[in-house]
Amino acid sequence: MKSNTSPQFVGLDELKRKHKAQLADFEQWAASGNWNAFHLHHYDWWMFPYDKSSAYGKAYTVYEAEVSELKKEDEFINNYLRGVELLLLSWGWDLKRRCLVKNPGTHQCWADWPIRIHKCGSSLLLFGFDDVFQSVKMYAKHLINERAYFGYDGKDRSELFL
């Protein structure tokens, strides 16, 4: 089973600590209706870890071994899925109902972060949450139909959702 052996890797304890702290920010932003905070801050590396290097190198990269360990922890998984729910809510999408939010708040809309939805979707697939991914995919397809631009870093990030 492949694992992250890079000296850059922060380790699972630090990843979980950072993830939990970020979720607390998410909860605060959502409770106060500060949807713009989701758009302005950077967090996708530790909130939606996946098996690719990033701007942080392999610091927050997870492979099968790390995913297996993280999936054993109910608290992490509950926090992880809540983070996905709040991210999508910040974009005006109700993850559980699989539909646009009625009467969205100020800044509760798509914020042109194709890499963020791509990382979130890729992470969900890596963690085996295909059912949750389907809701994210529905939102992505809605955006694509609305002609949202899905290019980032010279790549079309829509391919994951087609």
WOLIN-V176699 format. One record per residue. N is the residue number from 1. RES is the residue in three letters. OMEGA is omega in degrees with one decimal (* if undefined). D_LAST is the distance of its C-alpha to the last C-alpha in whole Angstrom. Layout:
# WOLIN-V176699
n={N,N}
res={RES,RES}
omega={OMEGA,OMEGA}
d_last={D_LAST,D_LAST}
This chain:
# WOLIN-V176699
n={1,2,3,4,5,6,7,8,9,10,11,12,13,14,15,16,17,18,19,20,21,22,23,24,25,26,27,28,29,30,31,32,33,34,35,36,37,38,39,40,41,42,43,44,45,46,47,48,49,50,51,52,53,54,55,56,57,58,59,60,61,62,63,64,65,66,67,68,69,70,71,72,73,74,75,76,77,78,79,80,81,82,83,84,85,86,87,88,89,90,91,92,93,94,95,96,97,98,99,100,101,102,103,104,105,106,107,108,109,110,111,112,113,114,115,116,117,118,119,120,121,122,123,124,125,126,127,128,129,130,131,132,133,134,135,136,137,138,139,140,141,142,143,144,145,146,147,148,149,150,151,152,153,154,155,156,157,158,159,160,161,162}
res={MET,LYS,SER,ASN,THR,SER,PRO,GLN,PHE,VAL,GLY,LEU,ASP,GLU,LEU,LYS,ARG,LYS,HIS,LYS,ALA,GLN,LEU,ALA,ASP,PHE,GLU,GLN,TRP,ALA,ALA,SER,GLY,ASN,TRP,ASN,ALA,PHE,HIS,LEU,HIS,HIS,TYR,ASP,TRP,TRP,MET,PHE,PRO,TYR,ASP,LYS,SER,SER,ALA,TYR,GLY,LYS,ALA,TYR,THR,VAL,TYR,GLU,ALA,GLU,VAL,SER,GLU,LEU,LYS,LYS,GLU,ASP,GLU,PHE,ILE,ASN,ASN,TYR,LEU,ARG,GLY,VAL,GLU,LEU,LEU,LEU,LEU,SER,TRP,GLY,TRP,ASP,LEU,LYS,ARG,ARG,CYS,LEU,VAL,LYS,ASN,PRO,GLY,THR,HIS,GLN,CYS,TRP,ALA,ASP,TRP,PRO,ILE,ARG,ILE,HIS,LYS,CYS,GLY,SER,SER,LEU,LEU,LEU,PHE,GLY,PHE,ASP,ASP,VAL,PHE,GLN,SER,VAL,LYS,MET,TYR,ALA,LYS,HIS,LEU,ILE,ASN,GLU,ARG,ALA,TYR,PHE,GLY,TYR,ASP,GLY,LYS,ASP,ARG,SER,GLU,LEU,PHE,LEU}
omega={-177.2,177.0,179.4,179.2,-178.9,175.0,176.9,-174.6,-178.7,-178.3,-175.5,-180.0,179.5,176.7,179.5,178.7,-178.6,178.8,-178.9,178.6,179.7,177.8,176.7,175.1,178.5,-178.4,179.7,-179.3,-178.8,-178.0,-178.9,-179.0,179.6,-176.7,-179.9,178.7,177.2,-176.0,-173.3,-177.1,178.8,-173.2,-169.5,-179.0,-177.5,178.2,-176.3,-175.7,176.3,-167.1,177.9,173.6,-178.8,176.2,177.4,-177.3,179.9,-177.0,-177.1,179.0,177.0,176.5,-175.0,-177.0,-180.0,178.5,179.7,179.2,-179.1,-178.7,176.7,-174.5,-177.8,-178.6,179.6,-177.2,177.1,178.0,179.4,-178.6,175.6,176.7,176.5,-179.3,-178.1,176.1,-179.0,176.8,177.7,177.7,178.1,-179.2,176.2,-174.4,-175.4,-179.6,178.8,179.4,176.0,176.7,175.6,179.3,-179.2,178.1,177.3,-179.7,177.4,-173.5,176.5,-174.4,176.2,175.1,-178.9,179.3,-178.4,178.5,177.0,178.2,179.0,179.5,179.1,178.8,178.4,178.7,179.3,-179.9,175.6,178.9,-177.1,-179.2,177.6,177.2,-178.1,176.8,177.2,178.7,178.1,178.7,178.7,178.3,174.7,-179.9,179.6,177.2,177.4,177.5,173.7,179.9,-177.5,177.1,176.1,177.8,177.1,-178.7,174.7,-175.9,-179.7,-174.0,179.9,-171.5,-177.8,*}
d_last={29,28,29,29,33,33,36,33,32,33,33,32,35,34,30,31,34,32,29,31,33,30,29,33,32,28,31,33,31,29,33,34,31,31,27,28,29,25,24,27,28,26,25,22,23,25,24,20,22,20,20,20,23,23,26,28,28,28,29,27,25,25,24,25,28,28,25,27,30,28,27,31,32,31,32,29,26,27,28,24,23,25,24,20,21,23,21,18,22,23,20,21,18,20,18,21,21,17,18,19,23,25,28,26,29,29,27,24,21,18,20,18,17,14,15,16,13,12,15,15,12,13,17,16,14,17,20,18,17,15,16,16,12,11,13,12,8,10,12,9,7,11,12,9,11,14,14,14,14,12,14,16,19,18,15,11,10,7,5,6,4,0}
